């Protein structure tokens, strides 16, 4: 399980970074694009960030258990 987390944690962090970058781009572009996509991108970023934090907490817990 810990080995799987070594791969899932960076993927979740990368997804957070991608959604953050897309959200910043959306706000910088403005106009209809921002109206249509900025709120959705923010929700996706928050979800990816929550997943990344949950995976990190799971990793720390498993490491403390000696697994």
C-alpha positions as CSV (number, residue, x, y, z in Angstrom):
1,X,0.0,0.0,0.0
2,X,2.8,2.4,0.9
3,X,4.4,1.8,-2.5
4,X,1.2,2.7,-4.3
5,X,1.1,6.0,-2.3
6,X,4.6,6.9,-3.6
7,X,2.9,7.1,-7.0
8,X,-0.5,8.5,-6.1
9,X,0.7,11.4,-3.9
10,X,2.8,13.1,-6.7
11,X,-0.1,12.5,-9.2
12,X,-2.6,14.2,-6.9
13,X,-0.1,17.1,-6.2
14,X,0.4,17.5,-10.0
15,X,-3.3,17.5,-10.6
16,X,-3.7,20.3,-8.0
17,X,-0.9,22.3,-9.7
18,X,-2.5,21.8,-13.1
19,X,-6.0,22.9,-11.9
20,X,-4.4,25.9,-10.1
21,X,-2.6,27.0,-13.3
22,X,-5.7,26.6,-15.4
23,X,-7.7,28.6,-12.9
24,X,-5.1,31.4,-12.9
25,X,-5.1,31.4,-16.7
26,X,-8.9,31.5,-16.6
27,X,-8.9,34.6,-14.4
28,X,-6.1,36.3,-16.4
29,X,-8.0,35.7,-19.7
30,X,-11.3,37.0,-18.3
31,X,-14.4,37.4,-20.4
32,X,-16.7,34.5,-21.3
33,X,-14.0,31.9,-20.7
34,X,-13.6,33.0,-17.0
35,X,-17.4,33.1,-16.5
36,X,-17.8,29.6,-17.9
37,X,-14.8,27.8,-16.3
38,X,-13.3,29.6,-13.3
39,X,-15.8,28.3,-10.7
40,X,-15.5,24.7,-12.0
41,X,-11.7,24.9,-12.0
42,X,-11.7,26.2,-8.5
43,X,-13.8,23.2,-7.3
44,X,-11.6,20.8,-9.2
45,X,-8.5,22.3,-7.6
46,X,-10.0,22.1,-4.1
47,X,-11.0,18.4,-4.7
48,X,-7.6,17.5,-6.0
49,X,-6.0,19.3,-3.0
50,X,-8.2,17.4,-0.6
51,X,-7.3,14.1,-2.2
52,X,-3.6,15.0,-2.0
53,X,-3.9,15.9,1.7
54,X,-5.8,12.7,2.5
55,X,-3.2,10.6,0.7
56,X,-0.4,12.3,2.6
57,X,-2.2,11.7,5.9
58,X,-2.8,8.1,5.0
59,X,0.9,7.7,4.2
60,X,2.0,9.3,7.5
61,X,-0.4,7.1,9.4
62,X,0.8,3.9,7.6
63,X,4.4,4.9,8.2
64,X,3.8,5.4,11.9
65,X,2.2,1.9,12.1
66,X,5.3,0.3,10.6
67,X,3.8,-0.8,7.4
